[in-house]
């Protein structure tokens, strides 16, 4: 399913950033949803049977009350089932962003933003993505990160003051693209 909105793009961000509700919609890219589904498939079809075998093997070793292998396998099973449950919930609430509808007049989700640090003149480029797809090493920053929050809604040429752990840094927006 593709998100098609003829309304104000800011509304999209409000829904994305709004926290605290289990039924909140999570916006993802096609690539991000595919990765979530692949991880879920791996957990269900590889990890779950493996842990079941570990439990069976430990059960065969005798008294379960004093069997550390059995206790460890049961704990691992509980953690795995929790992860599977969380992923199933995320996939169920996910909606694919229609990249053809992305506006580049100002910084928004799924925009590639080139910025200049006005303090040291270094230039950085980031892709603003949903939290589940963030990977700083690949230049993908979460929409909820301090840098992304400082850039959202700004235009090319704007100078923004962004609070980061090391202090406040002035950045100039050089370009916005998809």
Backbone torsions as a table, in degrees:
resi	resn	phi	psi	omega
1	UNK	NA	136.6	179.3
2	UNK	-107.7	140.5	176.8
3	UNK	-79.7	121.5	176.8
4	UNK	-125.0	113.8	-177.4
5	UNK	-124.7	127.2	175.2
6	UNK	-95.5	-1.2	-177.2
7	UNK	-87.0	-166.2	-178.3
8	UNK	-68.5	125.4	179.6
9	UNK	-59.9	-24.0	178.8
10	UNK	-63.2	-30.6	179.7
11	UNK	-61.7	-38.2	177.8
12	UNK	-56.2	-45.9	-179.2
13	UNK	-67.1	-36.8	179.1
14	UNK	-61.4	-43.6	178.2
15	UNK	-65.3	-38.4	-177.9
16	UNK	-68.9	-41.4	-173.6
17	UNK	-82.5	-24.0	-178.3
18	UNK	-58.8	126.0	-176.8
19	UNK	-111.6	168.3	167.9
20	UNK	97.1	-2.6	179.8
21	UNK	-118.5	132.4	-179.7
22	UNK	-64.6	-26.9	-176.2
23	UNK	-93.3	12.8	-178.5
24	UNK	-63.7	144.2	178.2
25	UNK	-79.5	139.6	178.3
26	UNK	-113.5	121.0	-179.4
27	UNK	-91.5	131.9	-178.3
28	UNK	-137.4	164.1	172.5
29	UNK	-87.1	167.7	176.7
30	UNK	-58.1	-43.3	179.8
31	UNK	-62.2	-43.2	-179.5
32	UNK	-64.4	-42.3	178.7
33	UNK	-65.9	-38.7	178.6
34	UNK	-62.0	-42.1	178.8
35	UNK	-63.9	-41.6	178.0
36	UNK	-61.6	-43.8	-179.9
37	UNK	-66.4	-37.4	177.8
38	UNK	-65.4	-41.9	177.9
39	UNK	-64.3	-42.3	178.5
40	UNK	-61.6	-43.2	178.3
41	UNK	-62.1	-42.9	178.4
42	UNK	-61.1	-45.4	-179.4
43	UNK	-65.2	-42.8	-178.3
44	UNK	-70.5	-43.4	-170.0
45	UNK	-98.4	-13.8	-179.9
46	UNK	-119.0	-55.7	-175.5
47	UNK	-68.3	-45.4	-178.0
48	UNK	-59.7	-49.9	177.8
49	UNK	-62.3	-34.8	179.6
50	UNK	-63.6	-45.3	179.4
51	UNK	-67.6	-36.0	176.8
52	UNK	-61.1	-40.5	177.0
53	UNK	-64.9	-40.5	178.8
54	UNK	-62.6	-40.4	178.3
55	UNK	-65.2	-43.7	179.7
56	UNK	-62.6	-44.0	179.1
57	UNK	-62.1	-42.9	-179.8
58	UNK	-67.8	-36.8	179.6
59	UNK	-64.0	-35.7	-179.6
60	UNK	-68.3	-13.6	-176.6
61	UNK	-86.4	3.7	173.0
62	UNK	114.3	-142.4	-172.7
63	UNK	-54.4	114.9	-176.4
64	UNK	-73.4	-24.4	-177.5
65	UNK	-68.8	-23.1	-179.2
66	UNK	-118.4	19.0	-175.2
67	UNK	-101.8	102.2	-178.4
68	UNK	-65.9	-35.5	179.0
69	UNK	-62.6	-41.4	179.7
70	UNK	-64.6	-45.6	-179.9
71	UNK	-62.0	-42.1	179.7
72	UNK	-65.7	-42.0	179.6
73	UNK	-65.7	-39.7	178.0
74	UNK	-65.7	-39.1	177.8
75	UNK	-65.2	-42.8	177.6
76	UNK	-61.8	-38.0	178.3
77	UNK	-63.6	-42.8	178.5
78	UNK	-61.7	-43.0	178.5
79	UNK	-65.4	-41.4	178.8
80	UNK	-63.1	-45.5	-179.2
81	UNK	-64.1	-35.0	176.5
82	UNK	-64.3	-45.2	179.2
83	UNK	-63.3	-43.1	178.6
84	UNK	-61.1	-44.6	179.7
85	UNK	-61.0	-44.0	179.3
86	UNK	-63.8	-43.4	179.3
87	UNK	-65.1	-40.5	178.0
88	UNK	-60.6	-40.4	178.6
89	UNK	-65.1	-44.2	180.0
90	UNK	-62.5	-46.2	179.6
91	UNK	-62.3	-41.0	-179.2
92	UNK	-64.7	-34.1	-177.9
93	UNK	-92.1	-3.1	-176.1
94	UNK	-75.6	142.1	173.5
95	UNK	-129.7	135.1	-177.8
96	UNK	-80.8	131.7	176.6
97	UNK	-78.1	134.2	176.7
98	UNK	-85.0	102.7	-174.3
99	UNK	-64.7	-21.4	179.5
100	UNK	-71.8	-16.0	-178.2
101	UNK	-98.1	6.6	-175.5
102	UNK	-78.3	128.5	-179.2
103	UNK	-87.8	136.6	177.7
104	UNK	-115.0	17.2	177.4
105	UNK	-74.0	-25.2	174.3
106	UNK	-146.7	164.6	-175.4
107	UNK	-67.9	128.5	179.7
108	UNK	-144.1	175.8	176.2
109	UNK	-57.2	138.9	-179.2
110	UNK	70.3	14.4	172.1
111	UNK	-88.6	144.5	171.2
112	UNK	-94.8	124.3	-174.4
113	UNK	-121.4	127.2	175.4
114	UNK	-103.6	124.4	-177.4
115	UNK	-127.2	153.6	176.7
116	UNK	-116.1	127.9	173.6
117	UNK	-73.3	114.3	-175.9
118	UNK	-71.2	-16.8	-179.8
119	UNK	-76.4	-46.8	-176.5
120	UNK	-119.4	5.8	178.3
121	UNK	64.5	13.7	177.5
122	UNK	-75.0	146.5	-179.6
123	UNK	-110.9	133.9	179.5
124	UNK	-129.0	153.5	176.3
125	UNK	-130.8	130.8	-179.1
126	UNK	-130.9	148.5	170.2
127	UNK	-104.8	125.1	-178.9
128	UNK	-89.3	118.5	-172.6
129	UNK	-127.8	166.2	172.4
130	UNK	-60.2	156.2	-177.1
131	UNK	-54.2	-37.9	-176.3
132	UNK	-68.2	-14.3	-177.4
133	UNK	-110.5	2.0	-177.3
134	UNK	-63.3	137.8	176.2
135	UNK	-156.1	96.1	-172.9
136	UNK	-59.0	-36.3	-179.6
137	UNK	-61.6	-29.1	178.8
138	UNK	-95.2	6.0	179.2
139	UNK	78.6	18.9	178.9
140	UNK	-104.7	114.5	-179.2
141	UNK	-110.2	144.8	-178.7
142	UNK	-68.7	142.5	178.8
143	UNK	-59.2	-23.0	-179.9
144	UNK	-89.5	-3.1	-179.1
145	UNK	-70.4	156.3	-179.5
146	UNK	-57.1	-40.8	-179.6
147	UNK	-65.5	-48.7	-179.8
148	UNK	-61.9	-43.2	179.8
149	UNK	-60.2	-36.6	179.0
150	UNK	-72.0	-25.0	-177.3
151	UNK	-92.2	-27.9	-175.8
152	UNK	-54.3	129.0	177.0
153	UNK	86.9	-8.6	-178.9
154	UNK	-86.5	163.1	-176.3
155	UNK	-117.1	166.4	177.1
156	UNK	-57.7	134.1	-179.4
157	UNK	95.2	-19.1	178.8
158	UNK	-66.6	144.9	173.2
159	UNK	-111.3	124.6	-176.5
160	UNK	-119.3	146.3	175.7
161	UNK	-100.0	116.0	-176.8
162	UNK	-114.6	126.7	177.6
163	UNK	-83.0	121.9	176.0
164	UNK	-123.6	169.1	-178.3
165	UNK	-53.2	-30.7	-177.6
166	UNK	-88.0	0.1	179.2
167	UNK	135.3	-159.9	178.6
168	UNK	-103.7	129.5	-177.0
169	UNK	-122.1	132.4	175.8
170	UNK	-84.0	131.3	177.3
171	UNK	-124.5	143.9	173.4
172	UNK	-108.5	133.8	178.3
173	UNK	-83.5	118.0	-177.7
174	UNK	-90.1	-44.3	-179.8
175	UNK	-155.4	156.7	176.6
176	UNK	-131.1	129.0	178.6
177	UNK	-146.8	-179.5	178.4
178	UNK	-100.6	NA	NA
